[in-house]
Amino acid sequence: MKLGKKILIASGGLLAVVVLALAVAVFYVDSIARTAIERGGTYAMGVPTTLESADVGIMSGKFGMSKLNVANPTGFEGPHFFHLGTGGVEANLGSLGKDVIEVPKLSLDTVKVNLERTSKGSNYQQILDNLKKFESKDPAAKPKEETEGKKFIVRELVIKDVEVRVRMMGMPAVTVPIHEIKLKDVGTAEGGMTLGQITGVAVKAILATAAEAGGNIIPGDVLGELKGGLAQLEGVGKFGVEVIGKAGESAQKLAEGLTKIGGEAGEAVKKGAEGVIKGIGDLIPGKKK
């Protein structure tokens, strides 16, 4: 066999090995990212958290994920407490090798949250209680990933197309839609946040917005517990929470229908829906009034 042909074959074999090595590396990077998110969510929420897929762009700094599922606490009917359809982020390449990674924008799209209250308690109270434990300042109470792992600063966190379903025993379920929530500079004041902490911030922002948006359609017992639980947690008001559009738009449509049918009761709901944006700042835990 001629030398040139041997070199060509060897080069082809080497290329195949490199491609295979890169494929394996990407697989493991994706797997590591998925595991980190699952562990962070599980620790923050206190219930199993799973992620169907994670896609890490090693050279581009882009990251995508799909079907993040936070399980319902034991004893509740819904398939999940929190479900995310897709998420995407593009990190600052210059910060990837640092302990704190800067993220210009993190987008979370198509979010479904189930809030349940039965004679034995509520799923949201269990989640809020776990978040309170998670916010403990005691490093010994936290896993290694939450004390020594990578931290992130998210310049803009955008949560879009949110649907919060509220079900209380003995009453029909109600749904509170939220078009979009924006938070800014998440993790800046703290010098960076872990994935678990960012998950907690997103959940708190959604629950606070839902409580305000559905204030006149969510059953009073549920609303009171939700607000009380949020008040015990670190605030997200410092992140400049902004609700884009009318978070209570569908509640507004419902209110208009009720006004035609139910008179004063429907009018009360309508007025509540109109005040969603104005009142959200007062409800968000930690927000100065």
C-alpha positions as CSV (number, residue, x, y, z in Angstrom):
1,M,0.0,0.0,0.0
2,K,1.4,3.4,-0.9
3,L,2.4,5.8,1.8
4,G,-0.1,8.5,0.7
5,K,-3.0,6.1,0.9
6,K,-1.9,4.9,4.4
7,I,-1.7,8.5,5.6
8,L,-5.2,9.1,4.2
9,I,-6.6,6.1,5.9
10,A,-4.9,7.0,9.2
11,S,-6.2,10.6,8.9
12,G,-9.7,9.3,8.3
13,G,-9.5,7.0,11.3
14,L,-8.2,9.8,13.4
15,L,-11.0,12.1,12.3
16,A,-13.6,9.4,13.2
17,V,-12.1,9.1,16.6
18,V,-12.2,12.9,17.1
19,V,-15.8,13.1,16.0
20,L,-16.7,10.2,18.3
21,A,-14.9,11.8,21.2
22,L,-16.7,15.1,20.6
23,A,-20.0,13.3,20.4
24,V,-19.3,11.6,23.7
25,A,-18.2,14.9,25.3
26,V,-21.4,16.6,24.2
27,F,-23.4,13.7,25.5
28,Y,-21.8,13.9,28.9
29,V,-22.0,17.7,29.0
30,D,-25.7,17.5,28.3
31,S,-26.1,14.8,30.9
32,I,-24.2,16.8,33.5
33,A,-26.3,19.9,32.9
34,R,-29.5,17.9,33.1
35,T,-28.4,16.3,36.4
36,A,-27.5,19.6,37.9
37,I,-30.9,21.1,37.0
38,E,-32.7,18.1,38.4
39,R,-30.7,18.1,41.7
40,G,-31.1,21.8,42.1
41,G,-34.9,21.7,41.5
42,T,-35.4,18.7,43.8
43,Y,-33.5,20.3,46.6
44,A,-35.2,23.7,46.3
45,M,-38.8,22.3,45.9
46,G,-38.4,19.2,48.1
47,V,-40.0,17.0,45.5
48,P,-38.6,15.0,42.6
49,T,-37.6,17.2,39.7
50,T,-36.9,15.8,36.2
51,L,-35.8,17.2,32.9
52,E,-36.4,15.3,29.7
53,S,-33.6,16.9,27.7
54,A,-30.8,19.4,27.9
55,D,-28.8,20.7,24.9
56,V,-25.5,22.4,25.7
57,G,-23.8,24.3,22.9
58,I,-20.1,24.0,24.0
59,M,-18.8,26.5,21.4
60,S,-21.8,28.8,21.1
61,G,-22.6,29.3,24.8
62,K,-26.2,28.5,24.1
63,F,-28.3,26.1,26.2
64,G,-31.8,24.7,25.6
65,M,-34.0,22.4,27.7
66,S,-37.4,20.9,27.4
67,K,-40.0,19.4,29.6
68,L,-38.9,20.2,33.1
69,N,-41.3,18.6,35.6
70,V,-41.6,19.4,39.3
71,A,-43.6,16.5,40.9
72,N,-46.7,17.1,43.0
73,P,-46.1,16.3,46.7
74,T,-47.4,12.9,47.8
75,G,-51.2,12.8,48.4
76,F,-52.3,15.2,45.6
77,E,-54.0,14.4,42.4
78,G,-52.4,16.5,39.7
79,P,-49.6,15.0,37.6
80,H,-47.2,17.8,38.6
81,F,-46.9,21.0,40.6
82,F,-44.9,22.8,38.0
83,H,-44.2,21.9,34.3
84,L,-42.1,23.9,31.9
85,G,-42.4,23.3,28.2
86,T,-39.1,24.8,26.9
87,G,-36.3,27.0,28.2
88,G,-33.4,28.7,26.5
89,V,-30.3,30.7,27.4
90,E,-27.3,32.2,25.8
91,A,-24.4,32.7,28.2
92,N,-21.6,35.3,28.0
93,L,-18.7,33.2,26.5
94,G,-16.1,35.2,28.4
95,S,-17.6,34.1,31.7
96,L,-18.0,30.4,31.0
97,G,-14.8,29.4,32.7
98,K,-15.5,31.5,35.8
99,D,-17.2,30.6,39.0
100,V,-20.0,33.0,38.2
101,I,-21.5,32.8,34.7
102,E,-23.2,35.8,33.2
103,V,-26.4,35.2,31.3
104,P,-27.9,38.0,29.3
105,K,-31.3,36.4,29.0
106,L,-33.0,33.3,30.3
107,S,-36.4,32.4,28.7
108,L,-38.9,30.0,30.2
109,D,-41.9,29.2,27.9
110,T,-45.2,27.4,28.4
111,V,-45.4,27.0,32.1
112,K,-48.2,25.1,33.9
113,V,-48.7,25.2,37.7
114,N,-51.3,23.2,39.7
115,L,-52.4,24.5,43.1
116,E,-54.4,22.1,45.1
117,R,-56.1,22.3,48.5
118,T,-57.8,19.3,50.2
119,S,-59.0,18.5,53.7
120,K,-55.4,17.3,54.5
121,G,-53.7,20.5,53.4
122,S,-52.3,22.0,50.2
123,N,-49.5,21.2,47.8
124,Y,-48.4,24.8,47.5
125,Q,-47.9,25.1,51.2
126,Q,-45.6,22.2,51.1
127,I,-43.6,23.7,48.3
128,L,-43.5,27.1,50.1
129,D,-42.3,25.4,53.3
130,N,-39.5,23.6,51.3
131,L,-38.5,26.9,49.7
132,K,-38.2,28.5,53.2
133,K,-35.9,25.6,54.3
134,F,-33.9,26.1,51.0
135,E,-33.4,29.7,51.8
136,S,-31.7,28.8,55.1
137,K,-28.3,30.5,55.5
138,D,-26.8,27.4,57.1
139,P,-24.3,25.9,54.5
140,A,-24.2,22.6,56.4
141,A,-27.9,22.1,55.5
142,K,-27.2,22.4,51.8
143,P,-25.8,19.8,49.3
144,K,-22.3,20.4,47.8
145,E,-23.8,21.5,44.5
146,E,-25.6,24.4,46.2
147,T,-22.5,25.7,48.0
148,E,-19.6,24.9,45.7
149,G,-21.2,24.7,42.2
150,K,-21.3,27.2,39.4
151,K,-23.4,30.4,40.1
152,F,-25.2,32.6,37.6
153,I,-26.2,36.2,37.1
154,V,-29.2,36.5,34.9
155,R,-29.6,40.0,33.4
156,E,-33.2,39.3,32.2
157,L,-35.4,36.4,33.2
158,V,-38.5,36.1,31.0
159,I,-41.3,33.7,31.9
160,K,-44.0,33.4,29.2
161,D,-47.3,31.8,28.6
162,V,-48.1,30.7,32.2
163,E,-51.3,28.9,33.3
164,V,-52.0,28.5,37.0
165,R,-54.8,26.1,37.8
166,V,-56.3,26.4,41.2
167,R,-58.4,23.5,42.6
168,M,-60.0,23.5,46.1
169,M,-62.0,20.6,47.4
170,G,-65.7,21.0,46.9
171,M,-65.3,23.9,44.4
172,P,-64.9,24.1,40.6
173,A,-61.3,24.7,39.4
174,V,-60.3,28.1,38.2
175,T,-57.5,29.0,35.9
176,V,-55.3,32.2,36.1
177,P,-53.4,33.0,32.9
178,I,-50.3,35.1,32.9
179,H,-48.9,36.4,29.5
180,E,-45.4,37.3,30.6
181,I,-43.3,38.1,33.6
182,K,-39.9,39.8,33.5
183,L,-37.3,40.0,36.2
184,K,-34.0,41.8,35.9
185,D,-30.5,41.3,37.3
186,V,-31.3,38.0,39.1
187,G,-28.3,37.1,41.3
188,T,-26.5,40.4,40.9
189,A,-26.8,41.5,44.5
190,E,-25.9,38.0,45.8
191,G,-22.8,37.7,43.6
192,G,-24.5,34.9,41.6
193,M,-27.2,32.3,42.3
194,T,-27.3,28.6,41.9
195,L,-29.7,26.8,39.6
196,G,-31.8,25.9,42.5
197,Q,-32.0,29.4,43.7
198,I,-33.0,30.7,40.3
199,T,-35.7,28.0,40.1
200,G,-37.0,29.3,43.5
201,V,-37.1,32.9,42.3
202,A,-39.1,31.9,39.1
203,V,-41.6,29.9,41.2
204,K,-42.1,32.7,43.7
205,A,-42.6,35.3,40.9
206,I,-45.2,33.1,39.2
207,L,-47.1,32.4,42.5
208,A,-47.1,36.1,43.5
209,T,-48.3,37.2,40.1
210,A,-51.0,34.5,40.1
211,A,-52.2,35.6,43.5
212,E,-52.6,39.2,42.3
213,A,-54.0,38.3,38.9
214,G,-56.6,35.9,40.3
215,G,-57.3,37.8,43.5
216,N,-61.0,37.8,42.9
217,I,-61.5,34.3,41.5
218,I,-59.1,32.3,43.6
219,P,-60.9,30.9,46.7
220,G,-60.3,33.1,49.7
221,D,-58.7,30.3,51.8
222,V,-56.2,29.5,49.1
223,L,-55.4,33.1,48.4
224,G,-54.8,33.8,52.1
225,E,-52.5,30.8,52.5
226,L,-50.6,31.7,49.3
227,K,-50.0,35.3,50.3
228,G,-49.1,34.3,53.9
229,G,-46.6,31.7,52.6
230,L,-45.0,34.1,50.1
231,A,-44.6,36.7,52.9
232,Q,-42.3,34.3,54.8
233,L,-39.8,34.0,51.9
234,E,-37.1,36.2,50.6
235,G,-38.5,38.8,48.2
236,V,-38.3,39.0,44.4
237,G,-39.3,42.6,44.3
238,K,-35.7,43.7,44.2
239,F,-35.5,42.1,40.7
240,G,-37.8,44.7,39.2
241,V,-40.6,42.3,38.5
242,E,-42.7,43.5,35.5
243,V,-45.9,41.9,34.2
244,I,-46.2,42.4,30.5
245,G,-49.7,42.9,29.1
246,K,-52.6,42.1,31.3
247,A,-51.8,39.0,33.4
248,G,-55.5,38.8,34.2
249,E,-56.7,39.2,30.7
250,S,-58.7,36.0,30.7
251,A,-59.9,36.8,34.2
252,Q,-61.1,40.1,32.7
253,K,-63.1,38.2,30.0
254,L,-64.5,35.9,32.7
255,A,-65.4,38.9,34.8
256,E,-67.2,40.6,31.8
257,G,-69.3,37.4,31.4
258,L,-70.1,37.2,35.1
259,T,-71.2,40.9,35.0
260,K,-73.8,40.1,32.4
261,I,-75.0,37.0,34.3
262,G,-74.3,37.7,38.0
263,G,-74.6,41.5,38.4
264,E,-72.6,42.8,41.4
265,A,-70.6,39.7,41.9
266,G,-69.3,39.7,38.4
267,E,-68.5,43.5,38.5
268,A,-66.4,42.9,41.6
269,V,-64.3,40.3,39.7
270,K,-64.0,42.7,36.8
271,K,-62.6,45.5,39.0
272,G,-60.2,43.1,40.5
273,A,-58.9,42.0,37.1
274,E,-58.4,45.6,36.1
275,G,-56.1,46.1,39.1
276,V,-53.7,43.3,38.4
277,I,-50.7,45.3,37.2
278,K,-51.2,48.0,39.8
279,G,-51.3,45.7,42.7
280,I,-48.6,43.2,41.8
281,G,-45.8,45.3,43.4
282,D,-47.5,45.3,46.8
283,L,-47.9,41.5,46.9
284,I,-44.4,40.4,45.8
285,P,-42.6,39.3,49.0
286,G,-39.9,41.7,50.2
287,K,-41.1,44.6,48.0
288,K,-40.9,47.9,49.7
289,K,-44.3,49.6,49.9
